[in-house]
Amino acid sequence: MQHILAFFDEDQIYSDRFKKFASAHSNCPFTVYSFHDYKTLESFSRDHPIELLVGSEAKDLRQISDVQPSGESSDYGTHSSPENPIYKIPAKSLIRLSESKAEAYNDISQKNKDHKKREIYKYQSGENILREIMSIYGKKESGSKKAISGEHAKLYLIYSPIGRSGKTTFARSLTRSLSKDCNVLYMTLEEVSDLEDSHCDALFHDTMSEAFYFFKEGKLTESRFRELIYHSEEYDHILPVRTPEDLTTLDSKELIDFMEHVRSVSGKDAIVLDTDSILSRVEGLLPQASRIFMPVMDDRISNLKLELLESHLSKTQPPEVLNNITKLIVPDTSKIKPSSGTLPDNDPLLEYASAVIKNYIYY
C-alpha cells in the first residue's frame, strides 16, 4: 500500500494543481490527495492513515468551530492552536505552507521552533515545493529505523482464474525485469511448481514449506528468513513447497499475516508472488498488493470465468483493490520476435515485462 500525502489549501485551484503535478512526478513516492475544505480533510483522516500532511492555515474558522481535536498525536506532538487547525489532523508527519518567506513568531517556545523548521514557502513553483517537501521529509525519515521504501517490501501479486494464461512465465519475467532496478524476491504459492534450479544445492535447500513451519512456530526471524532465500543467477527466490499438502500449513488468515511478516523482514524492495487459481486461498492478500497482475485469454470460456470473478470481487473487495487489478494477455513467445537491440537476453517476454513495469509500476 502506498503512503498518503494529504495537501490542504482553501484555494481549490492551487491544491488541485499541486496534486496533478505531484502525482505525475517520478520523484514523488506518495499517493497524493488534495483538499480545500477542512471538514472533508478531517473526515478523510478518520478512515485513511495520512503519512504526510502538507497544509496551509484553515482561515475560515466558521467551518471548523465544531471540530474537536482527534486526541491522536503525530510525531510532532498534539496541537490545538486555533490559529492553525491542521495540527488537529492525525497525520504521522506535518509540513506547514507559509505565506511568508520569513514569518515572525512572537511565541519562541520550543514547539514553535520545531515547527518553523518544517515550513515551506507557499508561493513558488510546484517543482520547488515538491523538492522541499522531500528534503524535509527525507531528513525526518533518515533518523528512523527504516526508510519509507524499506519498511515493507512492495507486493506484486500474480493471479488468474484462467489456466494456461502464461501466469507463471510472466511472474518470472516480471521478477527478472524488476531485478534490474531493485532488490526483488520471487515466491510462489502453486501446489506444483517446477524447480528452476536443478543444481544439487537447490535440491537440499530450504523451501516455502520451512518458511511456513517457522512462521507457524513464531520462529521466522529476519535472519532466519534471509537464510531461506535461494540465490540463483537470474533472481532471488524462495523455492516452492515440497508437497501440495504443505500449503495447508497456514489457513487463509495466517497466510495474510505470513505475507505481511515477510514483507517486513525480507530486506527486499519488492516481492513478486505467483499464486495458484484457488481464489479462497489468496483473496485476503489482494489488499496488500501494490498491483495485481491478472493474465487472461480472449475466448468465450475465459471471459465467462472473468465475469463471475469480477462479480464476486465487486461484492467482497473495496474499489481501490479492484482498481489495482491489471488484466494482461501474455504474448505467446512462439509467435513474436524481440525488437532488435533492446535486451541482451534476447527474450521477448522480458521486453513485454519491461513494458508492463513502465506502464503500471513506474508510471
N, C-alpha and C positions, 0 to 999 in steps of 0.2 A: 504494500500500500504506500502511495506517495505521500509525502508530508504536505500539509496545507499551509499556504501563505494567505492570510486574510488582509486585504488592502482596503483601508477605510478613509474616505473623504466625502464630505457632504456635496461636493461638486461631482455630479454623476458622470459628466463627460470626462473629467480628469481621471477619476478612478477607473472607469471603463477603458480608457485609452491605455492606462498603465497595465491593466490586466491583459489586454490584447498584445501589448508589446512584450511583456514578461513571458507570457505563455508561448510565444513564438521564438523566444530567445534560447539558444542552445545551452547557455551557461546557467539557466535557472532550474534548479533541481526540485522546485515545488509545483504543486497544483495550485494555481492562483485563483482566488475568488475576490471579486470587488464588491464593495458595499458603499452606499451613500446615505443609508438610513440606519441609525444606531440600533433601533429595535430589531431590525432584520438581522444585523450582525450579532446582537445579543442572543436572539433566538437560534441562529445558526450555531453559535458556540456551545449551546446545550447538547447538541447531537453530534457535533463534529470536533475532534481534537485538533485544535489550532496549534501548529508548531511555531509559527511566527506571525505576529500581528504588526503590521506597519500602518500607523494611523495618525490622522490629524485630530485636532480638538473637535469634539461634538459641541458645536456652538448653540444649537437650538435646544436649550435645556428644557423647553416645554415638552419635547418628545420623550425625555428620559427622566422626568421628575418622579415617575412612579417606579423606576428601575432600581432595584436594590442590589448591593454588591453580592456577587455569587458565593462569596465565602471561600473560594478556592484561591490559592496563591500561585503565582508563576515564580520563576527563578529570579525575578526582580522584586518580589515582595508583593503584598496586598496593598492596594491604594484605593482610597475612596474620595480622593480630592475632587470636588465639584468642578474645578477648573478644567479637568481633563478626564471625563468619564471612561475613556478607553482603558484606563488602568483597572477597571472592574471586570473586563473581559478575561476569562480564564485561559489565556494563551501561555504556552510554555516560554516564549520569548517575545519581547516587545521592542519596537523601534518607533520613536515618535517623529512625525513630519513637522518640521518647524517652518514658520513663515518668515523667520529672520535668520540671517547667517550668523549673527552674534547676539542671540537672545539673552537678555539680562534677567537674573533671578534675585529677588530680594531675600528669599529664604536660601541660605547657603548650607542647609543640612546635608549630611552625607547622602541621604536618599536622592536629593535633587542633584547632587554632584554626579552620582552614578547615572541618573537618567540623562544628564547633559551629555554624557559620553555616548549615549545611544540615540542621538538625534541626527537627522539629516535634513538638509535644506530642501524644501518642497519645490521651489520654482527653478528647476534645472531639467536637463534632458532625461528621458527615460533611461538611456544608457548609463548616465552618471548615477541616477538613483539606484538602479539595479546593482551597479558596481559597488556603491557604498553599502547597500544592504548586505551584499555577500561578504564584503570586507568586515563589517561589524559582526555579522552572524558567524563568519568563519573564525574570528578571534575568540568568540564565546565558545564555539564548539571545540576548538583546539585544546581547551582545558578539560574537556570531558573524557571519559574512559574510551568512548568510541565515537567516531565522526558520524555524520548523518548517513553517509553511504556505507558505513561499515557496521552499523548496529544490527541490522538484519539484512541478509542477502536477499536480493530481489528474486522472486519466484516466477518462472515462466513455465506454465503448465500446458502440456500437450495432451489433448483428449479428443477422441472421436468415437461416435457410436457406429461408424461405418468401417467395416472390415476391408483390408487391402487398400487403404486410402493413402498409404505412404507415411503413416503417422510416425513410426519408429525411425524410418530413414530420415524423415525431416527433422525429428528431435535431435538425432546425432549430427546432422549437418548444421543445425542451428547452434549446437554446442561448439562445434569446430569453428564456426564463423565468429561467434561471440568471444572465443578464446583468443582471438587476435587483438581484442581491445580490452578485455577484462579477465579477471580471475574467476573461472566458471567451473561448476561441478555438474556432472550428468548423473541422474538417478532414474531408476525405472521401477514401476510397480506391476509390471507384467508378470503373469503367473509363469510363463515360459519365455525366456529371452536368451538368445544365443550369446555366448561369451565372445566379446570381440577379440579378446586376447587368449590364444590357445597356449601361450607360454606357460611353462610349468609353475612359474611364480604366481600366476593368476589362479591356477588350479588349487593352490594351497593358501590363497589369500582370504581374509575375512570378507563377508558379503553383507547384503541387506538383512539377512537372517540374524547375523550377530548384532547389527545396529538395532534391530527391533528388540532383541533379547536384552541388550544393555540398557535400552531406554525403559523397558518394562521393569527392570530391576532398579531403576534410578541410578545407574552407573555410567550413563553416556555423557561423560565429561568432555570438555573441549579437546583435551589432549587425546583421549581415547577415540573420539570420533575421527580426528585427523589421522590416526593410525589406521583407520578402516579404509581411507581413500587409496584407490589404486591409481598409480601414475603411469599412464600409457603414453606412447609417442604423440597421440592425437589430442587427448584431453584427460583431465582427471575425472574419475567416476567411482561410484560405489557399485561393486559387482552385484548382479541380481540375486534374488533369493535362491537358496539351494533347492528347495522343493516348493510347489504351489501352496502346500499347507502352511508354510511359514508366513505367508501373507495374512493369515488369520490370527497371528500372534497379537496384533493390535486390532481393537474394534474401531469403528469409524471415528468415534470421539477421540480415542487415543492416537489415531493417525493424524488428526488435526494438531494435537499437542506435540506429536513427534516432529512434524514438519516445522512447526513454529520454533521448536527447540533447535532443530538442525540449522535453520536459518540464522540463529543467534550464535551458534558455536562453530560453524563450518569454516569461518575465516575467509569465505568467498564473497565476491561481489554479486554473483548470480548463481541460481540453481535452475537447471532445466530438468523438469520432472516429466518423464514419459509414463503414461498411465495405460491401464487396460480399458476395455469398453464397459466395465461394470460401474455404472453411474453411482450407485449407492455407496460404493467404496470411496469415491473421490469427490463427491458433491460438496462435502464440507470444506474441502480445500480451495474451492473456487474463489471465495472472498479473499484468500491470502495472496492470490496471484496478481502480479502487476499486469500480466497479459495472458490470456488463454487462447492458444492456437488450436483450431479445430480443422484438421484435414478432412475434406469431404469429396464426394464424387457426384457428378451430374447425371443421375439416372433416376428413374421413377421410384424404385425401392429406397434408394438412398434419400431422396427428397422426402419421402413419407416418414422415414425414421427421424429426419431432422425436424419436420413439423411437429411430431409427437414430442421430441426432446424440447423444442422451444416452448411448446405449450406447457410442459411440466416446469421448466425453469422459470417461466414468467410468473408462476404461482409460488415458487419456493425461494427465488433469489431476488435481491433488490436490483433496481435498474442499473446501478453502477457496475455490478457484476456482469450483467447481460451486455453492457456497453464494452466490457473488456474482452469479449469473445470475438476473435477474428477467424473467419472461415477462409480456408485456403484449399486450392486444388493443386496438390503437389505434382509437379510435372513428371511424366514418365521419362526417365533418363534414356531409355532406348530410342526415344523419338526426337530428342533435342541434342543440339551440339553447343558446346560452350562458346561464348564470344572470345575472339582472339585477344590474348594478352591481358585478360582480366584477373585470373587467378592462376598461380603457379601450379596448383594441384590439378588443374585441367578437369575439374569436377563441376558439371553443370548444376548439380544440386547445391553446391557451395555458393555459386553465383545467385541462385534463387534465394537461399537462406540469407545471404548478404543483403539482397534487395528487401526482403521482409524486415530485417533488422533496421534498415534505413527508414522504411516507411512506417513501422509500427513500434519500434523501441527507441530509436534515436531521432525521431521526427521532431 
